Amino acid sequence: MRTRAWSSAGALTLALAAASVAAAQTLEQKVARASGDVVQFHFAARNGVCGDGRGTLRIDGGYWSTSYGNFSDMSTCTVGPVRALVTKDGGDVIRLQFVAGPLTPAQGATDIGAVGANEAARYFLSLASKIEGRPARSAILGIALADSADLGDDLLALARDPNRSRDLRSSALTWAARRAGPSGADRMATALDAIARDINERQAMRTSALNGLAGLEGPAGVAALMRLTERTDDAWLLGEAADALSRSNDARVRPQLRKLLENKSTPEASRVKVINALGNSDGTVRDAAAIRAAYPQFTDKERNAAVSAVANVGDRASVTWLLERAKDPAEAMNIRHNAIQRAARAGAKAPELSALYDAVIERQLREVIVDALAEDGSKPALDKLLTIAQNSSLDGNVRRRAITKLGESGDPRAKDLLQTIINR
């Protein structure tokens, strides 16, 4: 009995010791020692992460496909833990995949269960520091998915390592900025500002830093970008900062862009970026008015950008202004051509296009107006095309173009006209 008791106690001691050793193993060791080529585990997901449990994730409103399973229409996106699938070849990790939502075990994978989110994030950071290519970028995504993982400084260190690939560095920088949060925004803005100003850094990384500043929560990112737009000694940086600034919904942005437009020391390449920024989807009537007011001082390159930007805003004053640019013989031909096309897309009406046709004499401009009238397709537009097509004294190319467009319109009057022309 005594021997049996000692034997039972010894077995219990050994079992507890084995359990203690297993618990002391790092996640990296557990994955390495797990049987099979595919190992899976799961961890808590950060807020803003959901999925279909198969292969499509939604992260902060954007979609990611992990190439595991079939693509889902994501009509339902389930909040749940993240499941990581690690594919090994010997001792090397050759693939990382993530799914979120319903926990459906992957067939043939060795499941080592739940792990802490911070432990998972540090494992992925270790992988990203050691491996290359897509698996390394996937490891960075894993860090971004993990709940409450604060590894911004570590991601920044990866991003600043010139010995790593551009895509890996850019991915690390992007997620470091996106995961900074309100509490870390000021510190992150300082780091991103330093990267953006570094003339020895790759332009792609500097651009990523500027985009990161635009996406930071709170005022720090926009404030940094506004300071960067004052760097007239670095035309590239000024223009790219203005472009990044234009994607922010901060109320300070539009006045700052208009100020840059009016500043005579703003280099041409930068001013084109500013003009484009003012004419983006957030462009206002005031922005268009500022562009029109500054237009006489612009170079031809800036004028072409201005025509497109003003048309994107598309208010009635801008449409009228575009038609005036198209009619003005002092303007360069490419600008007049662009102005006609942009005016038509911005809402110029058929009578306005018809009047413009009568006001210009250049064949190439009249051909563009014929195309615009055909695109309009209204009765006044088709009436004008009929008039053009019936005028035998016109340039043959313009008349043939009008006849062709009428034939494509399906207007029954076009059929009669074509028959008349044939009979002649």
Secondary structure, 3 states (H helix, E strand, C coil): CHHHHHHHHHHHHHHHHHHHHHHHCCHHHHHHHCCCCEEEEEECECCCEEECCCCEEEECCEEEECCCCCCCCCCCCECCCEEEEEEEECCEEEEEEEEECCCCCCCCCEEEEECCHHHHHHHHHHHHHHCCHHHHHHHHHHHHHECCCCCHHHHHHHHCCCCCCHHHHHHHHHHHHHCCHHHHHHHHHHHHHHHHHCCCCCHHHHHHHHHHHHHCCCCHHHHHHHHHCCCCCCHHHHHHHHHHHCCCCCCCHHHHHHHHHHCCCCCHHHHHHHHHHHCCCCCCHHHHHHHHHHHHHCCHHHHHHHHHHHHHHCCHHHHHHHHHHHHCCCCCHHHHHHHHHHHHHHCCCHHHHHHHHHHCCCHHHHHHHHHHHHHHCCHHHHHHHHHHHHCCCCCHHHHHHHHHHHHHHCCHHHHHHHHHHHHC
